[in-house]
Amino acid sequence: MSSKSEYVEKICQDNRPRGVSKQVVHRIVEDTFDFILESLLKDKKFTYAGFGSFRLKDRKSKIGTNPNTGEKIVIAPRKAISFTVSGKLKKTLR
C-alpha cells in the first residue's frame, strides 16, 4: 500500500540533486489534490491526460436493506466520485 508520505518521499528522492525540500514537495502535493477537489466541486470533473478522469455524480435516494435485521431503510441522496481510466493507462496495466 502506498501513502501520501511515501509519495512525498519518492518525489524528494527523485529531486534530491535539485535541492527540493520535503516541505516544498508536501505543499505541492497538497495543492495538487486541493485543485482536483476544487475542480470536482466547480466543474464536476477533472481530467488528467494519459491517466484518467474523475467525475462528481449525484446519487439519488433509494431503498436499501439493513443486512443485520432485514429491515428496509431509506438511503439518503449523496455525491459520489467515479473514475474512468484513460486508454493509455489501460494499455500500460495489461
C-alpha positions, 0 to 999 in steps of 0.5 A: 500500500502506498501513502501520501508520505511515501509519495512525498518521499519518492518525489524528494528522492527523485529531486534530491540533486535539485535541492527540493525540500520535503516541505516544498514537495508536501505543499505541492502535493497538497495543492495538487489534490486541493485543485482536483477537489476544487475542480470536482466541486466547480466543474464536476470533473477533472481530467488528467491526460494519459491517466484518467478522469474523475467525475462528481455524480449525484446519487439519488435516494433509494431503498436499501436493506439493513443486512443485520435485521432485514429491515428496509431503510431509506438511503439518503441522496449523496455525491459520489466520485467515479473514475474512468481510466484513460486508454493509455493507462489501460494499455500500460496495466495489461 
